[in-house]
Amino acid sequence: MNKRGAGIVFILISAILYSTRLIAAALMSGEVMIGDAGVYRALKSYIGYEVVAFSVISLVIGLIYLYQADIMKNDKDNK
């Protein structure tokens, strides 16, 4: 797999990780049967911010890979 493909995969992983936190909080708030936004926010904080941290790390790695792939392409075009 080239760097461009690896970058896209890391960005996809980042999107999945970020949405996992929101989906899990929505599923847990459905079990509570209270339609309050405060409960949803509390459940999001209960899940934690580790998932968001891993998502941001994955996004940064993906962007770095895409940037490097673009630089390598430009270097080949200039030679």
C-alpha positions in Angstrom: 0.0 0.0 0.0 1.4 3.4 -0.9 1.4 6.4 1.4 -1.7 7.9 -0.1 -3.7 4.8 0.6 -2.3 4.5 4.2 -3.3 8.2 4.8 -6.9 7.5 3.6 -7.1 4.4 5.9 -5.9 6.4 8.9 -8.5 9.2 8.2 -11.2 6.5 7.9 -10.1 5.0 11.2 -10.3 8.5 12.7 -13.9 9.0 11.5 -15.0 5.6 12.8 -13.4 6.2 16.2 -15.0 9.6 16.5 -18.5 8.4 15.5 -18.2 5.4 17.8 -18.3 7.6 20.9 -21.4 9.4 19.6 -23.2 6.2 18.6 -22.4 4.5 21.9 -23.8 7.5 23.8 -27.0 7.5 21.7 -27.5 3.8 22.2 -27.0 4.1 26.0 -29.3 7.1 26.2 -32.0 5.1 24.4 -31.9 2.6 27.3 -32.4 5.3 29.9 -35.7 6.5 28.2 -35.1 10.1 29.2 -35.1 12.6 26.3 -32.8 15.1 28.0 -29.8 16.5 26.3 -28.0 16.6 29.7 -28.2 12.8 29.9 -26.7 12.5 26.4 -23.8 14.8 27.4 -23.2 12.9 30.6 -23.1 9.6 28.7 -20.6 11.0 26.2 -18.4 12.1 29.1 -18.9 8.6 30.7 -17.5 7.0 27.6 -14.4 9.2 28.0 -12.2 11.2 25.8 -9.6 8.5 25.1 -11.5 7.6 21.9 -11.4 11.3 20.8 -7.7 11.4 21.5 -7.0 8.3 19.4 -9.2 9.7 16.7 -7.2 13.0 16.6 -3.9 11.0 16.6 -5.1 8.9 13.7 -6.3 12.0 11.8 -2.9 13.7 12.2 -1.1 10.5 11.1 -3.3 10.3 8.1 -2.8 13.9 7.1 1.0 13.5 7.5 0.9 10.5 5.2 -1.2 12.4 2.6 1.1 15.3 2.8 4.2 13.2 2.4 2.6 11.4 -0.6 1.9 14.8 -2.2 5.4 16.0 -1.7 6.9 12.8 -3.1 4.6 13.1 -6.2 5.7 16.7 -6.7 9.4 15.7 -6.4 8.9 13.1 -9.0 7.1 15.5 -11.3 9.9 18.1 -11.0 12.7 15.8 -11.9 
